Amino acid sequence: MASTTLLPNATWHGLPNELRLAIVDGLKADDVASLSKVDMTSYQATVPVRFRKIRLENYEALERFLENVPRSYFAYIEDLFLCTKSETVFRLPVLPRVRADSVIALLSATRGLVKLELQVQGSLDHSALSPFPFLNNLKSLSISNCGDECRTPLSERFVVSMAASARYLEELSLDRINRSKLHAPELEGTYPCPPLAINDDNIPDHPILGSELCLPSLLRLPTLRKLTIRETHLGHEGWSTVPLACRLEVLDLGSCYHANDDFNTEWTERIMTAVGTTVDEFSLTSTVSDTVFAKPSVTPLQRLRKLHITPHFPVDSVVETVSNLAGSPVERISVQCFEEDVVDYCTALEEFLTVRVERGPQFFDKLKQIDVAVTASEDAPTDEETEERCTAVKRLQDICRDLRLASAFDKFDKFVAYNASKAQAASGPVSYATSFTDSRRFPVKARSMSI
């Protein structure tokens, strides 16, 4: 009889290292954690997966990570969230250079880093820029100011130099970035005056951009494909004059609360005009006029296929602004709104579709799909509110169906079904626990290592 004893090379420990790594890569997070506790061989096999995604919530977590994790493990980090804000306001202040040294110690050893989300409390010492020319795998960079922008501004010169130093960067997201007094002296003393960054003239010239480290210089980054700028003052003549070297495919421009609606609209249109020839997807936060974008012969958005409307876009302007983009071959319109605004947005989309029918077959003739996503409210809706929202959703669904438009109303069908069953119920109210949402305000990310 053949022996049933397993050969040594058929056991877990006898497998080639590459095969063990492949097996671990397919396990769930809990299973990886359990496997890491079996023995040292198993622990080493789980290290690349366990350290692939790291989340450091504050400066103290960064210090603990540097102190306790072997430096050789840093090479496995591909996705990093790093916040340099102190855990408590009661600790002694950390000098900017000391804080920057900790960031350098981590980033200089993460040569496999692909995605970096960086939250800083004002600008770090400019020495923190030194690792970025060596992050050759970095494709996605997100930078935001998590501090008080009046007391701890995050200079545009710092973030532009950082982005330009990452030579293969494709996606860039900026949030609450301050204009530099060096590049916007005309803003000083104006009303309302946005907070300006000062004392940032010590940031060295960039090899390509030189001393022009203003926001419009981002358009000179040849590898950039996706650009997001939110809560940032956009007023700069350079958006119209900087030589365009990138081919942006996705553009997301948020409004600045230090400026009025007319100002935000003007500069949004200028940037759209400058980069629009290659843009395939655009997120709408400010209104746009019909003078530039309504006709196919003049609109710069010749390739715009996907239009996204953010929750903060004024619902009263949806019909007019979307109609003003009729010159682009838009195929898909997606709307994200807060739960309490569902009825208003559904009504606005109904009105837009009515306008589309009235203007004839050439108006938005490429439109194929309308999607709606809802950001959950902290407060549970009443039965009357739920019924009203269900009715609005079903009415919009019916209109899309009549016009032969695909539509994605995630989880809405359950509400419509519930509303119908409740109307036909012969006895007491039906218990219905499904959450009226398809996206949370604070989404939970995938598997990560939090310190």
N, C-alpha and C positions, 0 to 999 in steps of 0.2 A: 504493500500500500504506500501511496505517496505520503511523505511527511507533511503534516499541517503546520510545522514550526515555521514562522516567518523568518526569512533571511534577514541578516543584519541590515543590508542596504535597502530593505523594504520598510523599515521602521522610520518613525519621525526623525530620529537622530541620524539615520543613515541616508536621508534624502540630501541631494545637492542643495547648497545654500540658496541658489536661484529658485528652486522649486519650493523651498520652505517660505521664501519671501512672497512668491506668487500665491501660495495657500493663505498666508496671513492677510494678504491684500484683499482677499475676498470675504473675510470674516466681518461680522458686525462688531461694533465698538465694545460691547460687553464681553464678547467672546475673545477679542484681542486682549482685553485687560485680564481675563481669566488665564489665558494661555501664557501671558508674561510672567505669571506667578509659579509656573510649573518647575522650571529650573533655569539655569543661566543660559543654556543654549536657546531655549524658547524665548527667554527675555530678549536676547540679542536679535532674534528673528523678528520680534515685534517692534523694535526701536524705529525703523524707518516709517512704519505706519503710524505709530503713536506720536511721533514728532513731526509728521507731515504738516499738520495744521496746529498752530500754536496761538493762544490768545493771552496776552498780558494786559490786564485791565488797568494797571497804574504803575507808577515808577517803582514802588516797593516790590511789586510782582516782578518787574524787570530785574531788580537787584537780586531777588531770591533766585531767579532763574539763572543768572550769571554765576551765582555762588554755588549752586547745587547741581547743575546739569553739566555733564562733561562737554567740553567745547567741541569734541568730535561729533556730537549729536546735532550740532547746529546745521551741519551740512544737509541734513534730511528735511529741514524746514522749507516748505514750498508756499505755504499760505500763512501769513503772519499779521495778526492784529496787535498793534503796539500803541499804548497810551502812556504819555510821559507825565500826566497829571498826578500829583501826590494823592495818596489814599485818604489822608486827613489834613484838614487845614491847620491843625494844631502843631504839626511838626515844624522843625526849623527849615527855613527856605534852603533850597538846593541851588547852588550857583549854576548858571546856564552852561558853563564849560564842563562842570562835573556831570550834569545830566546828559550833555552831548557825548561825553566819553563813554557812558554806559550804552548809549545807542550805537556808537561806533563799535564797541566791543562785541555787540550782538550781530550787527549787519555785516561787519567785515568777515564773519565766519559763515554767513548764510549765502554761499555762492549759488545754491540751487533755488533761491527764492524766485517765485513766479508772480505772486500777488502780495502786495503790502498795503495795509490800511493803517495809516499813521494819524493819531490824534495827539496834538501837542497844545500845550498851554502857552500860546505865544511862540515867537520864533526861538529855535534852539541856537546855540552858538554855531557860527557858520562852519566850524570844523566838522559838524555832523554831516556835511555834504560829501566828505572824503570817500566813504565806501561806495557811493552810487556809480561811479564810472566802472566799477568792477562787478556789478550785479548784471551780468550779461544775459541772465534768464528772466529778468524782471520785465513782465509784460503789462501788469496792471498796478497802478499806483493811485491811492486815495489819500488826500491830505485835508484835515479839517482842524479848526481851532476850537478846542473844548473849553477855553477860558473866556474871560471877559475881554472882548476885542477892544474896548476902550483902554483897559489897563494893561493888557498883554496882547498887543496886535501881532498877527502873523503876516509878515511882509510878503508881498507879491514877488519881490526879488529873491527871497529865500526859496519859495516853492517853484518858481520858474527855473532857477538854477538847478534845483534838485531834479525836476522833471527832465530838463535838457541833458543832465549828466547820465541818466538812464538811457543808454544809446539805442535800446531795442523796445522802448516803451510804446505800447499800442493803445492802452486805455488810461485816461487820466480823469480823476474826479477831484474838484476843489470846492471847499465849503467854508464860508466865512473868512475869506482871505482879505487882508487890508491892502489898500493902495499905498504905494510908497510915496512919500513926499518928494523924493527925487524925480519921480516920473509923473506926479500930479500936483505940482506946486499951485496950480490954479484953484485947487479945491480948498486950500487953506483959507479960512475966514468966510467961506460961503455958508449959506443956510438953505437947507440943513447940511451940515458938514459931516461927511462920513469920517470915522476914525482913521487917521493916517499913521502909517508906520514911519518912524524916524530912526536915526542912528543905524541905518542898514547900509551905509556906504562902505562898510568894511567887507562886504561880501565880494569876493574876488570876481573879476571878469571871467566869463565863460569862454572856452576856446572857440566856439562858433558864434554865440550870441553877443559876445563882448560885454559891454556895460549895459546894453539894452535888455535888462531883465524885467521888462514889463509884461503884463498878461498877453497882449497881442503877439509877443514874440513866440508864444506857444505854437502859432501857426507855421513856424519855421522848422518844427520837428518833423522830419520826413516820414517817420514810422507811425505817427499818431493816427489812430482810426476812430477813436471814441473820445469825446470831450464833454465833461459835465462841469458846469460852474454854477454854484448856488450861493445865495445870500452874499453876493459880492458886487461891489460897485464896478460896472463895466465901462463907464465913460472914458474912452481913450481914442484919439484920432488914429492911432496905429492900427486899429482893426481894419481900416480901409486902405492903409498904405504899406503895411508889412508884406514882404514877398511871401506868397503862399507856397509852402513846400509840402504840406501834408495833404492827404486825400481823406478827409473826414467822412465817415459813413454814418455815425450816430452823433447827434448834437442835442445836448440837454442844457438849456439856459434858464436858471431861476431868476426871479426878480430880487431886487435889493430893497430892503425896507427903509434904507436911508434916503431913497429917491422916490419920486411920485410915479404914477402909472405911465404918464406920457414919456418920462425919461426912460423908464424900463422898456417901453415899446420901441422907442427910437433906437436904442442901442442893440436891442434884440434883432431888429430888422437890419441894422448895419452888419452885424456879425453873420446873420443868415445870408445876406447878399454876398459877403466876402467868401464864404465857404460853401454856399449852397449847391454848387454845381455837382458835387460828389455825394451829398448827404442823402442817405436812404431812409433814415429814421430820425424823427424830430419830436422832442417833448415840448409841449406848449404850456408856458406859465404866464406869459404876457400876451395881450391882444396884438394883432397885426392888422395893417391897413390893406385895402384892396388895390391900392395904386401900384404895388410892386409884385404881388404874388397871385393875383386873380386870373391873369391871362397866360396861357401856355407860351406865347411868343416872347414874353418879357420876364417871366418869373425866373429867378436864379435857382429855384428848387426843381430842376428838371427831372431829377431821379427820385424824388420823395415818394416812398411807397407806404411807410408806416407813420402814422400821426398819433402821438400819445398826449392825452390831456390829463394834467396832474390834479390832485385834490384841491390845490390852492388856486386854481384858475377860476376866475369869476364866472359863475354859471350863467349869469345874464348875458355874457358875451360869447357863449359857445356857438350859437347859430351864426352870428355875424362873422366871427373870426374863422371858424372852419370854412364857411362859404368863401371867405377871402383867399383861401388857399386852393381854390378851384383850378388854378393853372397847373398844379402838380398832379402826376398820375397816382394819386393816393389809392391804395388797395385795401388798407386796413386802418380803422380808427379804434383806438383803445382808450377807455376812460377809467380812471381810478378816482373814486370819491369816498368821502366819509359816509358812514351808515345813515346819518341823519339827512344827508343830501341826495339819497337815492331817487326819491320822487322827482326832485327838481332836475337832476341830470337826465333821467329817463324822459321827462317832458321835453327838455331841450333837444335831445336826440330825435324825438318824434318830430319836433318842429323842423329840424334840419332835414330829415328825410322827406317831409312834406314839401319843403323848398326844392329839394332835389327833383321831386316828381314834377313840380310846377315849371321848373326851368328847362325841362326837356332832357333827352337822352345824352347830350354832350356834357352835361353838368355832373362831374364826378362819375364819369362813365366807367372808370376802372375799379370803382369801389366794390369789394367782394365780402367784407366782413366787418362787424362791429362787436367789440368786446367790452364788457363792463366788469370791473373788479371793485370790491368794497373793502374799505379799511374799518375794522370793527370799532364800535363805540365802547367806552368804558361802562356806560349805563345800558341796562337791558331795555329794549323797546317794549311799549305797551302792546296789548293785543290789537288795538286800533291802528297803531303805527305799523305793526307788522302786516296787517291786512292791507293797508294803503300801499305799502311798498311792494307787496306781492302783486297787487293789481297793476301798479305802474310797470313792473317788470314784465308781467304777462302781456300787457298791451304793447310794449316795445318789441317783445318776442314775436308777436303776431304780425306786426308791421314789417319786421325784417323778413319773416317767412313769406309774406305776400310779395315783397320786393325781390325775393330770391337771394337774400343776403345771408351768408353764414353768420352765426352769432354764438358767442361763448359767454354764458351767464353762470359761472361756476357756482354750484350749490343753490342757485336760484330756483331750479326746477322743483327742488324739495319744498320750497316755500309755497310755490304755486300749487303743488299737489296738496300740501297741508291746508291751504286756504280753501281749496275746493272740497276736500273731505270734511272740513269743519262746517261748511255751509250745509252739507247733506247729513250731518250727524243728527241722530234722533235724540240723543241724550246729552249728558253734561259735556263740558269742554274737554278737548283732547290734550293730553300732555305732550308738548313739543319742545324738545331740548336742543335742536340743531342750532348752532350759532349762525347768525346772519352775517356771514363774512366769508371771503376767500383769501384774505390777506390781512395779517395783523399789523398793528402799528409798529410792534417791535418783533419782527420774525426771528425764530430760533434757527440758528445756523446748523450746518451739518456737523459731523463728528469733529471735535477739536480737543486740544490739550489746553486747559485753562490753568493758570498759575495764580 
